[in-house]
Amino acid sequence: MHLSYLPITSLFFSLPVHSLFVLVPLYLYPGTSASAWSNVTAAIAANPRVQWQVIVNPNSGPGTYPPDANYIAGLSKINSYPNAITLGYVATNYGQIPYSSLTSQIDIYAQWATYAQANISVGGIFFDEVNNTAASAVYTYYQRASAYAYAKVPSAVTPVVFNPGAPAPAKLFDYCDTMVQYENSLQLYNDLTTIKTFQPGFNDQTAIIIYNTPSTTDVKSRVHTMAQQGIQAVYFGVDCCYHVFSGQLLASVASAVLAG
């Protein structure tokens, strides 16, 4: 069963947009006045018809409230764009993090919306290290986690993203808007062959995150295959740890998403 939430495009974006969006794992510290995020914010600004969901991760989670001045600068900058939404990072350690810890982290992210000096609110939650075992205990854990996120994050839509980084059982899709069914290097990604390993019938809730992308990569043809298969979200990154954000590669991804 797919979630019955209104599509993000209907609430957040006034310009014509494409259903395929870019999911950016922005785990890099923003630097002074968010200068380290400048390639990402420039790409968002330059591509208003592309939807961007940007994952922020101050300290393997939200850290303390409020975040520091550089995070405030970066978050408010991203939130100033109508085609972007931020997601708060929460690690689940494959279901081993206590539920109380998950809710505490979500509470801090939700509290960001109360910060009066700038708009640093997150619009949704990104759950990392998701257990993709088909088991009732796993389903219960993630059902509770996502329900809490939907209830607590003060957003018109509150997208919830699960990241097992691999194919997931059908039942897990009931509890999220987007499932990362591939997070690995470009070398191991094999276009349609890889997509055919995903849970059938859920490409419209599937994200593909690819790292170690050489500068010579034909991003356009690879994204075209994803778009033809109805994939929901995509990201191509330079490095495995998301510490490098190439303006050229971000521009190529945005152009490819627009081309479909």
VOTIFI-364933 format. One record per residue: x, y, z of N, C-alpha, C in turn; residue number from 1. Coordinates in steps of 0.02 Angstrom, whole numbers, plus 50000, padded with zeros to 5 digits. Example, Ala and Ser with C-alpha at 12.3 -4.5 7.8 and 13.67 -1.06 7.14 Angstrom:
[rec [50660 49716 50390] [50615 49775 50390] [50660 49835 50390] 1],
[rec [50642 49888 50354] [50684 49947 50357] [50645 50002 50394] 2],
REM end
This chain:
[rec [50042 49940 50000] [50000 50000 50000] [50044 50062 50000] 1],
[rec [50036 50106 49952] [50072 50168 49950] [50039 50219 49996] 2],
[rec [50079 50265 50022] [50052 50318 50065] [50008 50364 50024] 3],
[rec [49959 50392 50056] [49910 50432 50021] [49920 50507 50034] 4],
[rec [49983 50527 50044] [49996 50598 50056] [49994 50636 49990] 5],
[rec [49977 50701 49993] [49979 50742 49934] [50050 50746 49908] 6],
[rec [50060 50747 49843] [50127 50751 49816] [50160 50816 49835] 7],
[rec [50225 50813 49847] [50262 50871 49868] [50255 50927 49818] 8],
[rec [50253 50910 49754] [50250 50962 49702] [50188 51006 49710] 9],
[rec [50135 50979 49736] [50073 51018 49740] [50074 51069 49796] 10],
[rec [50119 51061 49844] [50119 51105 49901] [50180 51151 49905] 11],
[rec [50236 51129 49877] [50298 51166 49887] [50321 51205 49827] 12],
[rec [50300 51186 49767] [50332 51214 49708] [50281 51247 49662] 13],
[rec [50291 51311 49650] [50244 51348 49608] [50263 51345 49535] 14],
[rec [50327 51332 49519] [50347 51326 49449] [50335 51256 49425] 15],
[rec [50330 51246 49358] [50325 51178 49332] [50387 51138 49352] 16],
[rec [50378 51078 49378] [50433 51038 49402] [50429 50968 49374] 17],
[rec [50484 50931 49382] [50485 50862 49360] [50476 50817 49421] 18],
[rec [50443 50760 49410] [50429 50716 49467] [50492 50684 49494] 19],
[rec [50541 50671 49451] [50606 50646 49475] [50642 50703 49511] 20],
[rec [50664 50690 49573] [50697 50743 49610] [50767 50722 49630] 21],
[rec [50806 50770 49654] [50875 50758 49676] [50876 50753 49752] 22],
[rec [50904 50698 49777] [50910 50686 49849] [50983 50693 49869] 23],
[rec [50999 50748 49903] [51069 50765 49916] [51088 50748 49988] 24],
[rec [51135 50702 49999] [51160 50689 50067] [51213 50741 50087] 25],
[rec [51189 50797 50113] [51234 50854 50128] [51261 50846 50199] 26],
[rec [51305 50797 50208] [51332 50782 50274] [51392 50826 50291] 27],
[rec [51415 50864 50244] [51473 50907 50253] [51457 50965 50300] 28],
[rec [51504 50981 50345] [51495 51039 50388] [51492 51101 50343] 29],
[rec [51446 51148 50356] [51436 51204 50310] [51494 51253 50304] 30],
[rec [51537 51256 50354] [51592 51304 50351] [51568 51375 50367] 31],
[rec [51615 51421 50367] [51599 51490 50385] [51546 51519 50338] 32],
[rec [51492 51542 50368] [51435 51570 50330] [51410 51521 50277] 33],
[rec [51417 51457 50291] [51392 51404 50246] [51428 51404 50178] 34],
[rec [51490 51427 50177] [51527 51431 50114] [51540 51362 50084] 35],
[rec [51546 51310 50125] [51559 51243 50099] [51498 51213 50064] 36],
[rec [51440 51244 50075] [51379 51221 50042] [51363 51260 49979] 37],
[rec [51406 51305 49960] [51390 51353 49907] [51375 51319 49840] 38],
[rec [51410 51264 49823] [51396 51231 49760] [51325 51201 49759] 39],
[rec [51304 51176 49817] [51237 51148 49821] [51184 51202 49816] 40],
[rec [51192 51256 49854] [51142 51309 49851] [51141 51343 49783] 41],
[rec [51200 51348 49751] [51202 51377 49684] [51164 51333 49634] 42],
[rec [51171 51268 49640] [51136 51222 49595] [51060 51226 49606] 43],
[rec [51039 51232 49668] [50968 51239 49683] [50941 51303 49652] 44],
[rec [50978 51358 49661] [50957 51423 49634] [50955 51424 49558] 45],
[rec [51003 51389 49527] [51008 51390 49454] [50958 51344 49420] 46],
[rec [50926 51301 49459] [50880 51251 49429] [50814 51252 49466] 47],
[rec [50774 51305 49458] [50712 51311 49497] [50659 51260 49478] 48],
[rec [50665 51227 49420] [50615 51178 49400] [50634 51108 49424] 49],
[rec [50690 51102 49458] [50711 51038 49487] [50695 51039 49561] 50],
[rec [50666 50985 49586] [50653 50978 49658] [50716 50951 49692] 51],
[rec [50731 50978 49749] [50789 50957 49788] [50767 50940 49859] 52],
[rec [50784 50880 49881] [50777 50863 49952] [50848 50855 49979] 53],
[rec [50864 50895 50030] [50932 50901 50054] [50936 50874 50126] 54],
[rec [50976 50823 50135] [50983 50791 50201] [51038 50826 50240] 55],
[rec [51022 50850 50299] [51072 50884 50341] [51085 50841 50403] 56],
[rec [51148 50843 50425] [51171 50796 50476] [51223 50829 50521] 57],
[rec [51203 50871 50568] [51251 50907 50609] [51298 50864 50650] 58],
[rec [51272 50809 50678] [51315 50769 50723] [51289 50697 50727] 59],
[rec [51289 50663 50670] [51257 50597 50665] [51187 50600 50695] 60],
[rec [51152 50653 50677] [51088 50671 50705] [51087 50747 50714] 61],
[rec [51040 50773 50752] [51032 50846 50756] [51081 50882 50801] 62],
[rec [51115 50845 50846] [51156 50879 50896] [51112 50916 50945] 63],
[rec [51137 50972 50970] [51099 51011 51019] [51060 51066 50985] 64],
[rec [51011 51093 51022] [50972 51149 50996] [50997 51214 51027] 65],
[rec [51003 51267 50988] [50999 51269 50915] [51065 51248 50884] 66],
[rec [51066 51232 50819] [51129 51218 50787] [51172 51281 50785] 67],
[rec [51237 51273 50768] [51281 51332 50770] [51266 51381 50713] 68],
[rec [51301 51438 50716] [51287 51493 50670] [51296 51474 50597] 69],
[rec [51345 51431 50583] [51356 51411 50513] [51300 51367 50487] 70],
[rec [51275 51322 50530] [51217 51283 50510] [51155 51327 50501] 71],
[rec [51147 51375 50545] [51090 51421 50539] [51093 51457 50472] 72],
[rec [51153 51480 50453] [51161 51515 50389] [51144 51469 50331] 73],
[rec [51169 51406 50334] [51158 51360 50279] [51086 51336 50274] 74],
[rec [51056 51320 50329] [50987 51297 50329] [50939 51351 50305] 75],
[rec [50949 51412 50329] [50905 51467 50308] [50913 51482 50234] 76],
[rec [50975 51473 50208] [50986 51484 50137] [50948 51432 50096] 77],
[rec [50954 51369 50113] [50918 51317 50076] [50843 51327 50082] 78],
[rec [50820 51345 50141] [50748 51354 50151] [50720 51416 50115] 79],
[rec [50764 51458 50090] [50741 51517 50054] [50720 51500 49982] 80],
[rec [50736 51439 49959] [50719 51419 49891] [50654 51380 49891] 81],
[rec [50606 51398 49849] [50542 51363 49849] [50546 51293 49819] 82],
[rec [50601 51276 49786] [50609 51209 49755] [50652 51163 49797] 83],
[rec [50663 51181 49861] [50705 51140 49905] [50672 51128 49972] 84],
[rec [50687 51071 50000] [50663 51054 50067] [50719 51017 50103] 85],
[rec [50727 51029 50168] [50779 50996 50206] [50751 50937 50245] 86],
[rec [50792 50885 50253] [50775 50826 50291] [50826 50817 50346] 87],
[rec [50802 50802 50407] [50847 50790 50462] [50870 50717 50464] 88],
[rec [50935 50707 50472] [50965 50640 50472] [50956 50606 50540] 89],
[rec [50932 50543 50538] [50926 50502 50598] [50951 50432 50582] 90],
[rec [51004 50410 50614] [51029 50341 50604] [50990 50293 50647] 91],
[rec [50974 50233 50620] [50937 50183 50658] [50979 50121 50675] 92],
[rec [51040 50118 50647] [51084 50060 50659] [51046 49994 50648] 93],
[rec [51009 49992 50593] [50974 49931 50571] [50924 49906 50623] 94],
[rec [50893 49955 50658] [50842 49939 50707] [50867 49931 50777] 95],
[rec [50931 49944 50789] [50960 49935 50856] [50959 49998 50899] 96],
[rec [50948 50056 50869] [50944 50117 50909] [50877 50117 50946] 97],
[rec [50877 50128 51011] [50813 50128 51048] [50764 50179 51020] 98],
[rec [50701 50160 51022] [50649 50204 50997] [50650 50272 51032] 99],
[rec [50665 50273 51097] [50667 50335 51134] [50721 50382 51107] 100],
[rec [50776 50354 51082] [50829 50395 51053] [50807 50425 50987] 101],
[rec [50771 50385 50947] [50745 50411 50883] [50698 50469 50896] 102],
[rec [50652 50461 50943] [50603 50514 50955] [50636 50576 50984] 103],
[rec [50687 50567 51025] [50723 50625 51052] [50756 50666 50997] 104],
[rec [50785 50630 50948] [50817 50665 50892] [50766 50701 50849] 105],
[rec [50710 50668 50836] [50658 50699 50796] [50630 50760 50832] 106],
[rec [50624 50756 50898] [50600 50814 50937] [50646 50874 50928] 107],
[rec [50712 50862 50926] [50758 50918 50917] [50751 50948 50848] 108],
[rec [50746 50905 50797] [50735 50931 50729] [50670 50972 50726] 109],
[rec [50618 50946 50758] [50554 50982 50758] [50561 51050 50793] 110],
[rec [50604 51052 50844] [50614 51114 50881] [50646 51169 50838] 111],
[rec [50684 51148 50787] [50715 51198 50743] [50664 51247 50714] 112],
[rec [50602 51224 50705] [50550 51267 50677] [50531 51324 50724] 113],
[rec [50550 51318 50788] [50533 51371 50836] [50587 51426 50839] 114],
[rec [50642 51416 50804] [50696 51466 50805] [50672 51530 50772] 115],
[rec [50673 51584 50809] [50640 51646 50786] [50683 51688 50739] 116],
[rec [50749 51682 50743] [50793 51727 50706] [50800 51709 50632] 117],
[rec [50784 51647 50613] [50791 51625 50544] [50750 51563 50533] 118],
[rec [50734 51549 50471] [50697 51488 50454] [50746 51430 50445] 119],
[rec [50755 51392 50498] [50800 51335 50496] [50762 51269 50502] 120],
[rec [50697 51271 50492] [50656 51211 50502] [50673 51157 50450] 121],
[rec [50666 51095 50470] [50671 51040 50422] [50601 51021 50401] 122],
[rec [50595 50996 50340] [50529 50977 50315] [50513 50904 50322] 123],
[rec [50564 50863 50337] [50553 50792 50343] [50612 50758 50377] 124],
[rec [50610 50691 50378] [50661 50652 50413] [50689 50599 50366] 125],
[rec [50755 50591 50369] [50791 50540 50331] [50817 50488 50381] 126],
[rec [50789 50428 50379] [50811 50374 50422] [50865 50333 50386] 127],
[rec [50925 50332 50414] [50981 50296 50383] [50990 50228 50417] 128],
[rec [51030 50186 50383] [51045 50118 50410] [50981 50081 50427] 129],
[rec [50936 50079 50378] [50872 50045 50388] [50879 49971 50376] 130],
[rec [50851 49932 50421] [50852 49859 50416] [50802 49837 50362] 131],
[rec [50826 49800 50313] [50781 49779 50258] [50762 49705 50264] 132],
[rec [50764 49678 50325] [50742 49610 50337] [50666 49607 50339] 133],
[rec [50637 49558 50306] [50564 49549 50306] [50544 49514 50371] 134],
[rec [50530 49554 50423] [50513 49527 50488] [50465 49574 50524] 135],
[rec [50419 49546 50562] [50368 49588 50594] [50398 49638 50643] 136],
[rec [50450 49618 50679] [50481 49664 50726] [50513 49724 50691] 137],
[rec [50541 49711 50632] [50571 49764 50592] [50516 49812 50569] 138],
[rec [50461 49784 50545] [50406 49826 50521] [50378 49869 50577] 139],
[rec [50370 49841 50635] [50343 49878 50692] [50389 49936 50711] 140],
[rec [50454 49922 50713] [50503 49973 50731] [50499 50033 50684] 141],
[rec [50499 50020 50619] [50500 50075 50571] [50432 50107 50562] 142],
[rec [50379 50069 50574] [50313 50099 50574] [50307 50151 50629] 143],
[rec [50329 50134 50689] [50327 50180 50745] [50371 50241 50733] 144],
[rec [50431 50229 50706] [50477 50284 50694] [50449 50334 50643] 145],
[rec [50423 50308 50588] [50397 50354 50537] [50334 50389 50560] 146],
[rec [50291 50354 50597] [50230 50385 50622] [50247 50444 50668] 147],
[rec [50300 50435 50708] [50320 50490 50752] [50346 50549 50712] 148],
[rec [50385 50534 50660] [50411 50588 50617] [50354 50626 50584] 149],
[rec [50306 50590 50556] [50250 50623 50523] [50211 50667 50572] 150],
[rec [50206 50644 50634] [50166 50681 50683] [50203 50742 50711] 151],
[rec [50269 50738 50716] [50306 50789 50753] [50336 50843 50709] 152],
[rec [50357 50827 50648] [50391 50877 50607] [50339 50924 50578] 153],
[rec [50344 50989 50593] [50292 51036 50572] [50301 51057 50499] 154],
[rec [50281 51014 50454] [50287 51027 50383] [50221 51011 50350] 155],
[rec [50207 51044 50294] [50144 51032 50259] [50141 50961 50232] 156],
[rec [50199 50931 50218] [50200 50864 50189] [50239 50814 50232] 157],
[rec [50296 50836 50260] [50339 50794 50300] [50360 50730 50264] 158],
[rec [50401 50735 50211] [50425 50674 50180] [50470 50634 50227] 159],
[rec [50460 50569 50228] [50501 50523 50266] [50537 50478 50216] 160],
[rec [50604 50474 50224] [50645 50434 50180] [50678 50379 50221] 161],
[rec [50676 50318 50196] [50712 50261 50226] [50772 50245 50182] 162],
[rec [50828 50230 50214] [50887 50211 50176] [50917 50145 50199] 163],
[rec [50894 50089 50169] [50930 50026 50178] [50989 50020 50131] 164],
[rec [50989 50062 50078] [51042 50060 50029] [51040 49999 49984] 165],
[rec [50986 49961 49987] [50979 49899 49950] [50904 49885 49943] 166],
[rec [50885 49836 49901] [50814 49820 49894] [50781 49805 49961] 167],
[rec [50719 49827 49967] [50682 49822 50030] [50618 49783 50020] 168],
[rec [50593 49750 50072] [50529 49714 50067] [50471 49762 50057] 169],
[rec [50420 49738 50023] [50364 49781 50003] [50331 49815 50063] 170],
[rec [50326 49780 50119] [50291 49808 50177] [50322 49872 50203] 171],
[rec [50388 49877 50198] [50422 49937 50224] [50401 50000 50186] 172],
[rec [50382 49992 50124] [50362 50050 50084] [50299 50083 50111] 173],
[rec [50260 50046 50151] [50200 50074 50181] [50216 50132 50228] 174],
[rec [50277 50134 50254] [50293 50179 50309] [50338 50237 50288] 175],
[rec [50350 50245 50223] [50393 50300 50201] [50368 50326 50134] 176],
[rec [50393 50385 50115] [50378 50414 50050] [50430 50393 49998] 177],
[rec [50492 50383 50022] [50547 50367 49977] [50590 50313 50010] 178],
[rec [50612 50264 49970] [50657 50211 49993] [50720 50212 49950] 179],
[rec [50778 50219 49982] [50841 50215 49945] [50856 50141 49934] 180],
[rec [50846 50118 49873] [50857 50046 49858] [50926 50033 49828] 181],
[rec [50963 50087 49818] [51033 50079 49797] [51073 50137 49825] 182],
[rec [51124 50121 49864] [51174 50170 49885] [51242 50135 49880] 183],
[rec [51278 50150 49827] [51341 50117 49816] [51378 50154 49760] 184],
[rec [51435 50127 49740] [51476 50161 49691] [51449 50155 49620] 185],
[rec [51471 50200 49578] [51452 50196 49507] [51479 50132 49476] 186],
[rec [51537 50111 49498] [51568 50051 49470] [51523 49990 49477] 187],
[rec [51485 49986 49531] [51442 49928 49543] [51371 49937 49516] 188],
[rec [51356 49997 49492] [51288 50011 49467] [51284 49991 49393] 189],
[rec [51231 49955 49376] [51225 49928 49308] [51158 49946 49277] 190],
[rec [51138 50009 49286] [51079 50036 49253] [51018 49991 49260] 191],
[rec [50988 49971 49204] [50926 49933 49205] [50933 49867 49243] 192],
[rec [50991 49835 49238] [51002 49772 49274] [50995 49782 49349] 193],
[rec [51024 49838 49374] [51018 49854 49445] [50946 49870 49464] 194],
[rec [50914 49911 49424] [50845 49931 49438] [50799 49870 49442] 195],
[rec [50812 49820 49401] [50770 49760 49401] [50779 49717 49464] 196],
[rec [50829 49733 49506] [50836 49697 49570] [50793 49728 49624] 197],
[rec [50764 49788 49611] [50724 49822 49662] [50657 49787 49672] 198],
[rec [50626 49802 49729] [50560 49776 49744] [50512 49796 49688] 199],
[rec [50481 49748 49653] [50437 49766 49597] [50377 49808 49620] 200],
[rec [50360 49856 49578] [50301 49896 49590] [50312 49958 49632] 201],
[rec [50374 49971 49651] [50387 50028 49696] [50440 50076 49668] 202],
[rec [50451 50076 49604] [50500 50123 49576] [50481 50195 49590] 203],
[rec [50415 50209 49594] [50393 50278 49607] [50405 50300 49679] 204],
[rec [50431 50255 49721] [50452 50273 49788] [50526 50259 49799] 205],
[rec [50563 50249 49745] [50632 50226 49749] [50681 50281 49733] 206],
[rec [50734 50287 49775] [50790 50332 49762] [50852 50291 49748] 207],
[rec [50895 50319 49706] [50960 50289 49690] [51014 50340 49707] 208],
[rec [51059 50322 49752] [51115 50365 49771] [51180 50331 49748] 209],
[rec [51216 50366 49706] [51277 50338 49677] [51336 50383 49696] 210],
[rec [51390 50351 49720] [51450 50390 49738] [51510 50365 49697] 211],
[rec [51567 50398 49708] [51627 50384 49669] [51613 50391 49594] 212],
[rec [51583 50447 49576] [51565 50460 49506] [51621 50497 49471] 213],
[rec [51654 50467 49421] [51706 50502 49384] [51678 50561 49345] 214],
[rec [51719 50610 49332] [51697 50670 49296] [51677 50656 49224] 215],
[rec [51699 50599 49197] [51683 50581 49128] [51617 50543 49121] 216],
[rec [51581 50533 49175] [51520 50494 49175] [51465 50526 49132] 217],
[rec [51432 50486 49092] [51374 50510 49054] [51313 50507 49099] 218],
[rec [51306 50558 49140] [51251 50561 49188] [51184 50563 49153] 219],
[rec [51180 50598 49098] [51116 50608 49064] [51085 50542 49042] 220],
[rec [51124 50497 49013] [51096 50434 48990] [51075 50389 49048] 221],
[rec [51113 50392 49102] [51096 50351 49160] [51032 50376 49194] 222],
[rec [51025 50442 49199] [50964 50470 49228] [50905 50458 49182] 223],
[rec [50917 50459 49117] [50863 50446 49069] [50834 50376 49081] 224],
[rec [50878 50327 49091] [50854 50259 49106] [50813 50257 49170] 225],
[rec [50837 50293 49221] [50799 50296 49284] [50730 50327 49273] 226],
[rec [50729 50382 49237] [50665 50416 49224] [50617 50371 49186] 227],
[rec [50642 50334 49137] [50600 50289 49098] [50571 50233 49142] 228],
[rec [50608 50214 49194] [50585 50162 49239] [50545 50189 49298] 229],
[rec [50532 50254 49298] [50489 50284 49349] [50522 50294 49416] 230],
[rec [50588 50296 49419] [50623 50307 49482] [50606 50376 49509] 231],
[rec [50601 50382 49575] [50577 50443 49607] [50633 50494 49619] 232],
[rec [50692 50471 49640] [50745 50518 49661] [50813 50491 49644] 233],
[rec [50861 50537 49636] [50928 50517 49614] [50980 50564 49644] 234],
[rec [51040 50538 49652] [51098 50579 49669] [51161 50545 49643] 235],
[rec [51205 50585 49613] [51272 50563 49594] [51321 50605 49633] 236],
[rec [51366 50573 49670] [51415 50608 49710] [51486 50591 49690] 237],
[rec [51532 50636 49708] [51602 50627 49691] [51635 50575 49735] 238],
[rec [51621 50578 49800] [51656 50534 49847] [51606 50493 49888] 239],
[rec [51633 50442 49923] [51590 50395 49959] [51561 50424 50023] 240],
[rec [51592 50477 50049] [51571 50503 50114] [51534 50569 50110] 241],
[rec [51521 50592 50049] [51483 50653 50036] [51514 50715 50069] 242],
[rec [51580 50721 50059] [51616 50779 50082] [51636 50825 50026] 243],
[rec [51626 50803 49964] [51643 50843 49905] [51581 50852 49863] 244],
[rec [51565 50915 49846] [51506 50930 49805] [51528 50971 49745] 245],
[rec [51536 50937 49689] [51559 50967 49628] [51503 51008 49595] 246],
[rec [51516 51071 49583] [51467 51112 49549] [51451 51086 49480] 247],
[rec [51502 51061 49446] [51492 51034 49379] [51448 50972 49380] 248],
[rec [51461 50927 49428] [51422 50866 49431] [51350 50881 49453] 249],
[rec [51340 50926 49500] [51273 50945 49520] [51234 50975 49462] 250],
[rec [51268 51016 49421] [51236 51045 49363] [51216 50991 49312] 251],
[rec [51260 50941 49304] [51246 50886 49258] [51186 50846 49281] 252],
[rec [51182 50833 49347] [51125 50796 49374] [51061 50834 49364] 253],
[rec [51062 50899 49379] [51002 50940 49372] [50980 50942 49299] 254],
[rec [51027 50951 49253] [51011 50952 49181] [50981 50886 49159] 255],
[rec [51009 50831 49184] [50984 50765 49166] [50914 50753 49192] 256],
[rec [50901 50776 49253] [50833 50770 49281] [50783 50809 49240] 257],
[rec [50802 50869 49219] [50757 50908 49177] [50743 50874 49110] 258],
[rec [50795 50844 49082] [50787 50810 49018] [50745 50747 49023] 259],
[rec [50748 50715 49082] [50709 50654 49093] [50732 50595 49054] 260],
REM end
